Amino acid sequence: MKIGIITQPLASNYGGILQNWALQQVLKQMGHDPITLRYRVIPLYRYYIAFIKALVLYCLGRIIALPPFPWRYFRQNRGIRHFVNKHINCITHFGNYDSVVLKRQKIDFLIVGSDQVWRPSYNIPIENMFFDWVKDKTIPRIAYAASFGVSEWEFSAEQETNCCALLQNFKAVSVREKSGVELCMTHLDCCDAQWVLDPTLLVEKEVYADLCKHIPAKKNVFVYMLDYNSKILEFACKVAERYDCELLVKQAHDNLTSSDTPEVWLASFRDAQFVITDSFHGTVFSIVFQKEFVTFRNEGRGNARMDSLMQVVGLHDRLVTSNTVSLPASSIDWKTLQQRLSVKQRESMDFLAKNCASDSA
């Protein structure tokens, strides 16, 4: 089947890009033809609107940062853009989602997932991620590992009503966080949502290693933080001294350069002696490459996804705060972890195999 996938923009988010790549890999293994339906990340008119809003607020006495220039964004994301063009089958659809694309691409089936696709503040309008733009109601659709990002309900009353109605058109629903099952039941009248793994955890370590095999190995203590403070950096320096290797610090989004690529990012985990992160996918790839790690709780970005992942693998002691940071007392039992993870991997693959079967469409 030709399967159309919608997700958050494939922009400056390593995890967001790799989860989409991973889902395509799994669907290809199942014999499908996946394609990601993209829309332009920063159309020029949106930049001008954001610039005018910032200017008006400045005149009213509110000092806010101006939006980054589009050409700067284009330049710093060159490496990521190259990965997407080379490894992910996708189209660029300028503007908003439109049913015309489905006819043009001859889409048989639709999937929404995964990386916080159901978080209203990250997806405007949120109804897009529930396929409000699909005119043909006969096209089957599912949610795979759709994430709310947090355990609290963030939808407005109107959004809740709209999305609840749209969800009735779904063949099946799965969510990435255990708390998402309860949110679906309580707010979206969906009582059979299934808890599954992020797509990145369905692909073997060797496949990721092959992606970055051309990157020279360099031993490091890897710090991948979305938001870090001086305490975390001080702790990281001590860890690097203990392991007697270079401290490698990376961030994402506005801190990217044209040489930053998903392959280089993956190689950083591959070569790490220890990983320090506050990122969900930073935690995922520490597990994939079987690296000792600690993950800092990030209240501002939400911890529901971290809590769910730690419940699956049984590593709650690796989830810390900047006030209680210290090296773990014992090493990770990777054999036991893999046994726990394998159970959830089978459940997740079964969900996709069952609900993406051609006879179910």
Summary of the structure (lengths in Angstrom):
residues: 361
radius of gyration: 20.5
end to end distance: 9.2
largest distance: 60.6
contacts: 1145
relative contact order: 0.13
helix: 47%
strand: 15%
